[in-house]
Amino acid sequence: MPVLRQVPRAEVSSDLIHRYYDLLFGPGRDPVAEPGTATGTPGDWWTVFALAPDIFRHAVEGFSVYRHPDRKIDPVLRELGQTRAGWAHGSQFVFSQHCKSLRGLGVPEDKIAAIPAWTVSDVFDAKERAVLAYADCLTTGSGRTPPEVFEALRAFWGDEE
């Protein structure tokens, strides 16, 4: 249950927020009166963010980078890193949301289940291990990354990726 007030559909004046409410909760549905997204979460993140339409817009515009045709990062690798970051940082919300994304991308359940203990698992290939190591550096190492991790990433990515 959120601490901040949620914004019911009737109070929303932003076309963008209306579109997202329709997309996530169903056309015309009030997500405060009838919570729950199609993926099974309450969806209260969205209804609280609607308190500040400019922040809501900023957040969802950030998601567009995932769909940009010039982005070269494999969506599975991207989600794998974000899932690990959620686990390592102790965010059940981030971890669960990105586990769902991995399932949607067809990642096997045994691989998803191995993310918390990836360092002792044999289900990840070299690319995946490098991404998981980098996610750990960003979350638990405060961004401090050994040169060896960058070398492992550069084996399949350039500097831009």
C-alpha positions as CSV (number, residue, x, y, z in Angstrom):
1,M,0.0,0.0,0.0
2,P,1.5,3.3,-1.0
3,V,2.1,6.0,1.6
4,L,1.3,8.8,-0.9
5,R,-2.2,9.5,-2.3
6,Q,-3.1,7.7,-5.5
7,V,-4.7,9.6,-8.4
8,P,-8.0,8.2,-9.6
9,R,-8.9,8.3,-13.3
10,A,-11.5,11.1,-12.7
11,E,-8.7,13.5,-11.5
12,V,-6.3,12.8,-14.3
13,S,-6.1,15.7,-16.9
14,S,-3.0,14.4,-18.8
15,D,-3.6,12.5,-22.0
16,L,-0.4,10.6,-21.5
17,I,-1.5,9.4,-18.0
18,H,-4.9,8.4,-19.4
19,R,-3.2,6.4,-22.2
20,Y,-1.0,4.6,-19.6
21,Y,-3.9,3.9,-17.3
22,D,-5.8,2.4,-20.3
23,L,-2.7,0.4,-21.4
24,L,-1.9,-1.0,-17.9
25,F,-5.3,-1.3,-16.3
26,G,-7.7,-1.6,-19.2
27,P,-9.7,1.0,-21.2
28,G,-11.7,3.3,-18.9
29,R,-10.9,1.4,-15.7
30,D,-10.1,3.4,-12.6
31,P,-6.9,1.8,-11.2
32,V,-7.5,3.3,-7.7
33,A,-11.0,1.9,-7.4
34,E,-10.0,-1.4,-9.2
35,P,-6.3,-1.9,-8.7
36,G,-4.3,-4.5,-10.6
37,T,-2.4,-4.7,-13.8
38,A,-2.5,-7.4,-16.4
39,T,0.8,-8.8,-15.0
40,G,-0.6,-9.1,-11.5
41,T,0.9,-6.1,-9.7
42,P,-1.3,-3.6,-7.9
43,G,-0.1,-0.8,-10.2
44,D,0.1,1.8,-7.4
45,W,3.5,3.0,-8.7
46,W,1.7,4.4,-11.7
47,T,-1.2,6.0,-9.7
48,V,1.2,7.7,-7.3
49,F,3.4,8.9,-10.1
50,A,0.3,10.5,-11.6
51,L,0.5,13.1,-8.7
52,A,3.2,14.8,-10.7
53,P,2.5,14.6,-14.4
54,D,5.9,16.0,-15.4
55,I,7.6,13.3,-13.4
56,F,5.3,10.7,-14.8
57,R,6.2,11.9,-18.3
58,H,9.9,11.8,-17.5
59,A,9.7,8.3,-16.2
60,V,7.8,6.9,-19.2
61,E,9.9,8.7,-21.7
62,G,12.9,6.9,-20.2
63,F,11.3,3.6,-21.1
64,S,11.3,4.6,-24.8
65,V,15.0,3.9,-25.0
66,Y,14.1,0.2,-24.8
67,R,12.2,0.5,-28.0
68,H,14.6,2.7,-29.9
69,P,15.7,1.0,-33.2
70,D,19.3,2.1,-32.8
71,R,19.8,0.5,-29.4
72,K,22.0,-2.5,-29.8
73,I,21.7,-4.1,-26.4
74,D,19.9,-7.4,-26.4
75,P,16.7,-7.1,-24.4
76,V,17.4,-10.3,-22.5
77,L,20.8,-9.0,-21.4
78,R,19.3,-5.6,-20.4
79,E,16.6,-7.3,-18.3
80,L,19.1,-9.7,-16.8
81,G,21.1,-6.8,-15.5
82,Q,18.1,-4.9,-14.2
83,T,16.8,-8.1,-12.5
84,R,20.1,-8.7,-10.8
85,A,20.3,-5.0,-9.8
86,G,16.9,-5.3,-8.1
87,W,18.0,-8.4,-6.2
88,A,21.4,-7.0,-5.2
89,H,19.9,-3.7,-4.0
90,G,17.1,-5.4,-2.1
91,S,14.2,-4.1,-4.2
92,Q,11.6,-6.8,-4.4
93,F,9.5,-4.6,-6.7
94,V,12.3,-4.1,-9.2
95,F,13.3,-7.8,-9.0
96,S,9.8,-9.1,-9.5
97,Q,9.0,-6.7,-12.3
98,H,12.1,-7.6,-14.3
99,C,11.6,-11.4,-13.6
100,K,8.3,-10.9,-15.4
101,S,10.0,-9.1,-18.3
102,L,12.5,-12.0,-18.6
103,R,9.6,-14.5,-18.7
104,G,8.0,-12.4,-21.4
105,L,11.2,-12.6,-23.4
106,G,11.2,-16.4,-23.1
107,V,14.0,-16.8,-20.6
108,P,13.8,-20.3,-18.9
109,E,12.6,-20.4,-15.3
110,D,15.7,-22.1,-14.1
111,K,17.8,-19.2,-15.4
112,I,15.6,-16.6,-13.7
113,A,15.7,-18.6,-10.4
114,A,19.5,-18.7,-10.6
115,I,19.9,-14.9,-10.7
116,P,20.3,-14.4,-6.9
117,A,23.2,-16.9,-6.8
118,W,24.5,-16.3,-10.3
119,T,28.2,-16.5,-9.2
120,V,27.9,-20.2,-8.5
121,S,25.5,-21.1,-11.3
122,D,26.4,-22.8,-14.6
123,V,23.3,-21.7,-16.5
124,F,24.8,-18.3,-17.7
125,D,27.0,-17.9,-20.7
126,A,30.0,-15.5,-20.9
127,K,27.9,-12.5,-22.0
128,E,25.4,-13.0,-19.3
129,R,28.0,-13.4,-16.6
130,A,29.7,-10.2,-17.7
131,V,26.4,-8.3,-17.5
132,L,25.6,-9.8,-14.1
133,A,29.1,-8.8,-12.8
134,Y,28.6,-5.3,-14.1
135,A,25.2,-5.1,-12.5
136,D,26.8,-6.1,-9.2
137,C,29.5,-3.4,-9.6
138,L,26.9,-0.7,-10.2
139,T,24.6,-1.7,-7.3
140,T,26.9,-3.1,-4.6
141,G,30.1,-1.5,-5.6
142,S,28.8,2.0,-5.9
143,G,29.7,2.0,-9.6
144,R,33.3,1.0,-9.0
145,T,34.1,-1.5,-11.7
146,P,37.3,-3.5,-12.1
147,P,39.0,-3.3,-15.6
148,E,38.5,-7.0,-16.0
149,V,34.7,-6.6,-16.0
150,F,34.9,-3.9,-18.7
151,E,37.2,-6.3,-20.7
152,A,34.6,-9.0,-20.4
153,L,31.9,-6.6,-21.6
154,R,34.1,-5.4,-24.5
155,A,34.4,-8.9,-25.7
156,F,30.9,-8.5,-27.2
157,W,30.1,-4.8,-26.9
158,G,31.7,-1.6,-27.9
159,D,32.0,1.5,-25.7
160,E,28.6,2.9,-26.9
161,E,26.7,-0.1,-25.7
